[in-house]
Amino acid sequence: MASGGRGVSSRRMRLLSPGVAREGAVAYWMSRDQRASDNWALLFAQDLALQARVPLHVVFCLAPAFLGATARHYDFLLRGLAEVEQALRVSSIGFDLLFGDPEDALPPWLAEQGIAQLVTDFDPLRLKRRWKSGVLLCINIPAYEVDAHNIIPCLVASAKQEYGARTLRPKLQRLLPEFMDPFPELRQHPFAANAAAPTDWGMVRARLRLHEDPPPVSWLAPGEAAAARALRTFLERRLAAYDVARNDPNRQGQSDLSPYLHFGQLSAQRVAMTVRAAPVPEADQAAFPEELIVRRELSDNYCYYNKEYDSFVALPSWAQKTLNDHRADPRPYLYTDEQLTTAETHDDLWNAAQMELIRRGKMHGYLRMYWAKKILEWSKSPERAMQMAILLNDRYSLDGCDPNGYAGIAWSIGGVHDRPWPQRSVFGTIRYMSYEGCKRKFSVPAYVARIAAAFAE
């Protein structure tokens, strides 16, 4: 295996296929980590290319469909990639956008370009792993995977599915100092790739033929530069009160970084390093990394080691049993898919949260737990509840189609990473959240009124 080079730890990577050594360029198949800076996978690919004295190409495969992704997601992705292409060109690194599923589009391109070594991103999702396996079956060159998304690489953090945050947290805390090493700069690449025509992003959009429902968001700009600005805003205005404000939707105390982290336009490690250096109270210093590191990496752990992460069979045995025991319990309300989608329930708080998700592409983290649990309460079965929660989250949320979403829904509906609670109807021993409980946490009328005013026709 190649050495890590400029501080790119060998523990961040693994050799997927030894292949056959040959002369030729290096390619970084960018997928999950869509950024030119603070990207260990790109840095490792450049090290390989510098060692071999060859050009470096970055290639992105644009699949015509990805899980529940919509025009909202593709707009955010494409505008971010356009910025990546510009940054790479400045560094004399080639950028190619391919259409189609990677297992179909990537192998012919690798052969055409004479690629001798391939580097790609780590991703725990089934579809991404299937794509990767399909590509590996069609090539015979050394291929590496680098986890540039997690601070502690998922496969280093744990070799098994963890029971919950309390079992993963000490492992992450022990490993964190090893993986907080500073990022080297991406170098001006001295072996330039053959200059390809810049990507015609207008043509790309036209070719996708996406339905504009839901439409792209206007309140949040995509890309690395916008992500850096959002991080600065969070540090300057909200981090110092994060511990007390994070569970109150009226305080608007969350970071708004999740879309950037989801698309890989911002490095979680960069965020952690910046937060660690911020002059804020110790409670806030501790509260934000719990979400950024422990909960995010727990989600990757869950999806990697439990391949049925988005289904009922993935739930812990105690949760399956209690939900099975309560299948026949009467539901005071049963809503259709259409009623849930259009926020037409009896619950004004739930309706406001759903409307915010539809219009803004983001829901407050505390409300997303309440939102999912109410879908369980109002559905004929836990299977249907999981299916509907995933469908709505993946369709409307900017950070949908993500391990955080799948793990969060599995926690809310199926007790994943949680424990049994007192028995109650429908939920059994799954943790319950109520309207009255939310009223004790924050002003529900104020939240409902704010959302109604913000999205009044």
BELWOZI-V202746 format. One record per run of one state. SS is the DSSP state (~ for helix, > for strand, _ for the rest). FROM is the first residue (numbers start at 1). LEN is the number of residues. Records with the same first field share a line. If there is no record, write none. Layout:
SS = FROM-LEN ; FROM-LEN
This chain:
_ = 1-9 ; 18-7 ; 31-9 ; 53-3 ; 63-8 ; 91-3 ; 100-2 ; 114-1 ; 122-4 ; 139-3 ; 147-7 ; 158-7 ; 180-21 ; 209-15 ; 238-1 ; 246-12 ; 263-5 ; 277-5 ; 306-6 ; 315-2 ; 326-11 ; 342-6 ; 361-4 ; 378-4 ; 397-6 ; 415-9 ; 425-3 ; 429-6 ; 442-2 ; 455-3
~ = 10-3 ; 40-13 ; 71-20 ; 102-12 ; 126-13 ; 154-4 ; 165-15 ; 201-8 ; 224-14 ; 239-7 ; 258-5 ; 268-9 ; 282-24 ; 312-3 ; 317-9 ; 337-5 ; 348-13 ; 365-13 ; 382-15 ; 403-12 ; 435-7 ; 444-11
> = 13-5 ; 25-6 ; 56-7 ; 94-6 ; 115-7 ; 142-5 ; 424-1 ; 428-1
